[in-house]
Amino acid sequence: MLTQVADGVLVHESDCIQSNAVIVKGDGGVLLIDPGITADELRSIADDLRELGLPVAAGFSTHPDWDHVLWHPTLGDAPRYGTARCAASIGDLLSNADWEDQVAEALPPEVAGEVPMGLLGLLTGLPAGTELIPWEGPRTRIIEHHAHAPGHAALFIEERGVLVAGDMLSDVLIPMPDLQAANPLDDYLAALRLFDGVAAHVDVVVPGHGSVGGAHELRARIDQDRAYVVALRNGDVPRDARIDSPKPGWEWVSYVHEGQLERLAEMRRGGRPADGPEKVELT
């Protein structure tokens, strides 16, 4: 089911990990962002768009995680974009002979065997520095950063006041910095500063997973994400309600949190800095 969250902007929430597909109406069709997750859900999105008389004009993946690079034949053969780094990252995965096995290992057990693999990750990388999605629709700005994954991008649909955040600014997921990057915590804080720069113009925030929020929720989520990352950077244990979520099915978030603490401790023991000065304040 599609839910309108702003003028000309609709969201489909998956039953799996509250994954949000975003549909933006344009002159000749729609921009489809991060569709997912099961084959049935992707077909349902296609059916809903067909009933509305809205073909898919373009697709966009905010980052190269498996659940953000999915597609289905019923959605058509519109160009599917990502940033240059995003497309290169998923291209590296697809170059491995066993890539399907690698993806299958990452799937939640409740959707094993239901995620379509045939068109996964077939993206066209936009030239580095591209500022706008190339399509005939509302001006959609690309806010590229390196917080969660290579070539991660949020999209700001300026005329609609909607920020599509990818895997950030969630009410159910903690920040998950890319711990393979050289400066993961600095990268995450830099991305949050980019969101600070557009927050005054945002009426609706759509996270990759979780609930759609209004302008007040956006500000609160930026502050909550920053507090978590600053605590990690200071070597403190973050206090965050999302870590021990009472919501059934989200207990695994605490395991992600513990894993991040362990990995950052390993980096410090190995002489690799956790980024920045020894102590920083929330600013």
Secondary structure, 3 states (H helix, E strand, C coil): CCEEEECCEEEEECCCCCEEEEEEECCCCEEEECCCCCHHHHHHHHHHHHHCCCCEEEEECCCCCHHHCCCCHHHCCCCEEEEHHHHHHHHHHHCCCCHHHHHHHHCCHHHCCCCCCCCCCCCEEECCCCCECCCCCCCEEEEECCCCCCCCEEEEEHHHCEEEEECCCCCCCCCCCCCCCCCHHHHHHHHHHHHHHHHHHCCEEEECECCCEEHHHHHHHHHHHHHHHHHHHHCCCCCCCCCCCCCCCCCHHHHHHHHHHHHHHHHHHCCCCCCCCCCCCCC
